[in-house]
Amino acid sequence: MLIYIAQLNPKVGALSHNTEKIIHALNRARLEKAEIVIFPESAISGYPPEDLLLYNNFIDQMEKELEKIIEASQNLFVVVGTIRRNTEIRGKPLFNSAAVIYDKKLLGYKDKTLLPTYDVFVEKRYFESSHIQKVFEYKGKKIAIAICEDVWANSDDELKKYKQDPVEDIKKLNPDLLINISASPYYYQKKDLRIKVLSKVAKTLRCPHIMCNQVGANDQLVFDGHSMCFDKEGVLIAEAKGFVEDHFLIDIEKPNPQSIFKTDPLSELYSALVLGVKDYFRKLNLSKACIGLSGGIDSALVLCIAADALGPHNVFALNMPSRYSSLSSFEDSNKIAANLRVEMLDIPIDHMYQQYLDLLSPLFAGKSFDTTEENLQARIRGMILMAISNKLDYIVLSTGNKSEMAMGYVTLYGDMCGGLGVLTDVSKTLVYALAKWINRKKEIIPQSIIKKAPSAELKADQKDQDVLPEYSIVDKVLEGYVEDHLSIEEIVKKYNLDITLVTELVERIHRAEYKRRQGPPGIRVSKKAFTKGRYFPIVQGWISE
């Protein structure tokens, strides 16, 4: 029984386009003598379609596209993710479903049981849950269907505690094969957890388990693909590539172990960021990016990512020195732009800065230099970047990292300007790790950038650590409080930190909420991002002690 796993990259809402990709995969599968073809969750609409689902004509069009897929299914058993109406009087109006098709006939649907409503997911906003598990007969084999979250109920994650475990219910049906269609988003080091969970499902059911996962970036979410097949012993025997459209063939009756892709977590993280930028531009029909290149490590890393995602010829860098910018920063900016073959323009801003100081001097008379004057420089740079964006059709890529966003060590309408925040979910610790990974074969990011003490260079001899602890400490608190939801006391015990320091950092995280709310969308690559899946009030008075 030869099975074709079609790992596709859909564009959310592009129903006809996505259907064309599905039909193309069906034709290719037929040429390769496959009998069963599997597509990801919500393959027709792309995942997540969000409030597009509130429009009746969107659902109408999806039904028409499904008819095209049925008509193209000659001699094939097809499982494809779709969304369908709930015809019952009660409940939410839609089901997140797998359509099961054979030889131009719709055999039925398997509706999703577990609807995640945590982190980045809001499925209960749209969908009704189905508690019925079923198998479909094909050539004497009983094929069970699960949709993504349905197989995660028995994981150890506290967010995934459900009253029902669909896998245990499927077990009672004695399936010969489990097909799992998924849209499981990436976060750093998630692949190992996914293998553990999916392997356990195969061992529980004592049958092969095939997971077909969506790939591609949709807004802030990145889907890594890595579709997988496990034998009945829970051994991973086949895998699709990560972060690209791919497919593989597997015969569950004559399993022949195929390529397993062992990758470095930093390589995966970098690939996720590149894909996040690439698909954001490609799916919006954009091509050119503009970056403020400061000579610091964050903008250097963003330049590398943008050059890989869009091609160096589509990236434009601006160095905008003021009186506080060091010569070494200017030299470092030139070096990395040359290494990546990216065009760089030098636009000094000191004369503009002085004009602002002169303009405001009557109002500021008698007041000492502070962050007001520092931020003027960042805002002048932001204004220049946005002017170039408007006039020359570049999208500005924001370069601030997660640690800075957490602490509020960013300037509204300055370095926070942009159409996309590339590093807003990447901690400073990981920024350095990625820079070293990029240089693993040859120096692309100059060592002088990596070794340089972090500085905004907005006043004389400024260093980030003048106002912040070492980033290694900031990032421990950030991980504990934001990603793992630990209390201040738990963070103190876990990392052996001073309680006054931890309390101050947590307070800074909350105070900066209003800034983050006004920032550009960012690529989510951690368990808990600021820009997607975290919902905190700006005005509130509680601190977790």
Buried (B, 14 or more C-beta within 10 A) or exposed (E): BBBBBBBBBBBBBBBEEBBEBBBEBBEBBBEEEBBBBBBBBBBBBBBBBBEBBEEEEBBEBBEEBBEBBBEBBEEBBBBBBBBBBBEEEEEBBBBBBBBBBBEEEBBBBBBBBBBBEEBBBBBEEBBBBBEEBBBBEBEEBBBBBBBBBBBBBBBEEEEBEBEBBBBEBBBEEEBBBBBBBBBBBBBBEBBEBBBEBBBBBBBBBEBBBBBBBBBBBBBBBBBBBBBBBBBBEBEBBBBBBBBBBBBBBBEBEEBEEBEEEEBEBBBBBBBBBBBBBBBBBBBEEBBBBBBBBBBBBBBBBBBBBBBBBBBBEBBBBBBBBBEBBBEEBBEBBBBBBEBBEBEBEEBBBBEBBEEBEEEEEEEBEEEEEEEEBBBBBBBBBBBBBBEBBEEEEBBBBBBBBBBBBBBBBBBBEBBBBBBBBBBBBBBBBBBBBBBEBBBEEEEBBBEEBBEBEBBBBBBEEBEBEEEBBEBEBBBBBBBBBBBEEBBBEBBBEEBEBEEEBBBEBBEBBBEBBEBBEEBBBBBBBBBBBBBBBBEEEEEEEEEBE
